[in-house]
Amino acid sequence: MTKDITFNTGRLYTKEGQIIRAVFDDVACIVRFSDFSRMVSGEFPYQRHGNSQYDLARAVMVAYDHGLYTHTREAPRRDPAAEVRSIRL
């Protein structure tokens, strides 16, 4: 099960694309995310378990694109050692 992913949507908000990190908190059943390209962060309820990286990234983008999240100060920080996966949704 993917609980932490850093991915690039390929959207051209910066010359590097759009870099997002998402972390699933299985105790609180929420996903917290940070869009480092646009300086936006948020969280939303997430009840599914055992999902792939693609499923987690897709859930983030659905919530993000449709405004189904709330702002949070507990959003994940960028991990300079993280592998940035290219996931086009």
N, C-alpha and C positions, 0 to 999 in steps of 0.2 A: 504494500500500500504506500502510495506516495503521500508524504506529509509536508514536504518542503521542495519547492521547485522555483528555479529562476529561468525565465523564458523570454524570448524575443518574438513578438507578434508579427514582425515584419512591417508594421505600419510605420510610415515615414515621418514620425514626430521629431526625430533627430537624425543625424547622419548615420547613427548606429541602429536606428529603428526604434522600437518601443520595448524597453526592458522592464519586466515585472517580476517581483518575487512574491510568492504566495506560500503561506504556512497554514496547515490544517491543525487546529487544536482539538484533539479528539475528546478531551475532557469537557470543554465548553461547547463542542459541536459547532464551531465557527471556523471560517477561513479569514485570515487577516492578510491583506496584500498591500504592496507598495508599487506604484508605477514611478520608477526613477526618472523616466523621460519627461513626464508631465507633472511631477511633484504632487501626485494624488495618492491618498492612502485610504483604506477602508476595511470594513469587515461585514460579513453576512453569515447567516445560519447555513449550515451544511450538514445534512443528515446521512449522506451516503458514505459507505465504508468500502474499502478494498478497491478503490479506483486507481486507474493508471495516471501517469503524468498528463496525458492528453485530457482525461476527464476532469482533472483538477484545474488545468489551465482553461478548459472550456467553461467550467462553472464560474471561474473568476471573470472571464470576458462577458458572459451572459449577464452576471450581476452588475459588472462595471458599465457595460454598454447601455443597460436599461435602468441604471440608477437604483438598483435593488441592494444598496449597501449603505452603511452609515460611516461617517468619518471616525477614525480612531487614532489615538496617540500611541497605541500599542502596536502599530504596524511594524513589520519586520524591516530591519536595516539591511543595507546591501552587504552581501558576503563576497569580498573580493576573491575568495578562493572557489566560489561556486561556478560550476559549468553552466553557461548560458545556452539553453536548448532552443532551437528554432522550431517553434510550433505555430504554424499559420492556421488561423481559425476563421 
